[in-house]
Amino acid sequence: MHDNDNVAIVVNDGGLTSGTVLESGLVLKDGVPQGHKVALADLKENDPIRRYNVTIGFAARDIPAGSWISEALVKMPEARALDDLPIANAPAPHMAPLEGYTFQGYRNPDGSVGTRNLLAITTTVQCVAGVVEHAARRIRTELLPKYPNVEDVVALEHSYGCGVAIDAPDGVIPIRTLRNISLNPNFGGQAMIVSLGCEKLQPQRLLPRGVIPIKGSLDADVPVVCLQDAAHVGFESMIQSIMAQAEEHLKVLDQRRRETVPASELVVGVQCGGSDAFSGVTANPAVGYATDLLVRAGAAVMFSETTEVRDGIDQLTSRAVSPEVAEAMIREMAWYDEYLKRGGVDRSANTTPGNKKGGLSNIVEKAMGSIVKSGSAPIAGVLPPGEKLKQKGLIYAATPASDFICGTLQAAAGMNLHIFTTGRGTPYGLAPVPVIKVATRDDLARRWHDLMDVNAGRIASGEASIADVGWELFHLMLDVASGKKTWAEHHRLHNALVLFNPAPIT
Ligand code: CA
């Protein structure tokens, strides 16, 4: 990955056997699995192991050149302290504006642009999930055929709402997440709520009057169907109430039409999941290239996953546009360090058995591969978890790395398109927002041919450059934003919304 590195990874399908002679003349002393590291030079015990021109660990013992560097041979370095970081000192790269790219989107009354036309049913509490799920099925089969411009109905179900310490300071995170996800541009400003009645999270606390202009007025409440309402006699009457309210919104949503809008209206969230050692070589650099294209086109791009950028914090604070942005990033990192400490762990709790099988020895190596999704643009802003994004450019949206939580928080930020890279493979999807999945390896793209939308593995096999795949991804983003279905949408796959709730449960 860099001239200063003393390790490299084996990209060949199936790995390489002991005795293989590499192009450089180096002879492998061990068999090395695909994605795993080979020592390019003799390492003494405690010598730094360098990949991406970064010390990802220290040699646990002497390691001769040509050896397989398994996880057990890598001692993890301490996390970098959060003081004395370089602050907003990186020279801004020259990035010429990219003009003339458009997509077909749904312009909303508040100026935001949707990529899908969906009816969302917000819920205040998990108790109503079964009823809302039933109602959503009936809406899909009985009502949607009458409103052909509406693509689907999305039940915003979650595990929050009651049995929680709702006034705990961190309780604002799940509440504002749920509020802002109801305002996602794909829902066209047509929020409705299904509530139980006795729950802690009351509808007016979730969506206060004025948050969404109802019928052009700021002083009306968002419509609520309350299951405990005395008028409800029997299950079917609850379903009829939900369907009647839903139909009011379907009438409005059905009037939405796609129109030509500039690429600058894209609000893209990027993340990775089921990563391997290829992630930082193929898919994530291609996403980083596309991130730069989006920024040049005037769009908003969010990268996230705090534990996966923590070890690259010095690169990020240095790329901040201002000391304020760098400080905001440091605040988010410090908050997360403390959050993990409270739970008796540190950032190393992030890596999975699959990451390690895929060649990632520790969180430092994983972070170096993850962070490249941010491309090279200056970091224009920082968004705390659950808040709504109000600016363009490259944004650090602070979220956990957990796929479904990161996706949920980015959707709450106002994301209208999601990019997801994977090396091990995951069928991940979101109901509110289309997800383009990018495979890091040819083998995964071949086997999961009807789940992966883009194959970045061609970069490792030399068939395509990072720029080729970056541009392919950029064009696909415009197509998907215009209505082309992703594989996850084709199969109707989506994960649950999972709220980030750092506050106590009662
Ligand atoms: Ca993730």
Residues whose N, C-alpha, C, O or C-beta is under 5 A from the ligand:
A	BS01	CA	Q271 C272 G273 A401 S402 D403
